[in-house]
Amino acid sequence: MKFDMHCHLDLYKDPKDIIYQCDKKGLYVLSVTTTPNAYIGSNRLVSGCKRIKTALGLHPELAHLRHE
């Protein structure tokens, strides 16, 4: 079993190809996002993938900008 625990699928030029390659190789991937819109978009990209999940979090260097 192979895991990638920190991948920004939304930043790749061709994320659908990356998703295809990961699925073909049987990789488990955690696709990390830092904004709600990126989360929604990435989640849509991986909607049919059982081994790729999307997470939303705050980047430690930018967290202070998100405080309300």
PyMOL commands that set and color helices and strands:
alter all, ss='L'
color gray80, all
select helices_A, chain A and resi 9-11+15-25+36-45+63-66
alter helices_A, ss='H'
color red, helices_A
select strands_A, chain A and resi 3-7+28-33+52-56
alter strands_A, ss='S'
color yellow, strands_A
deselect
rebuild
show_as cartoon
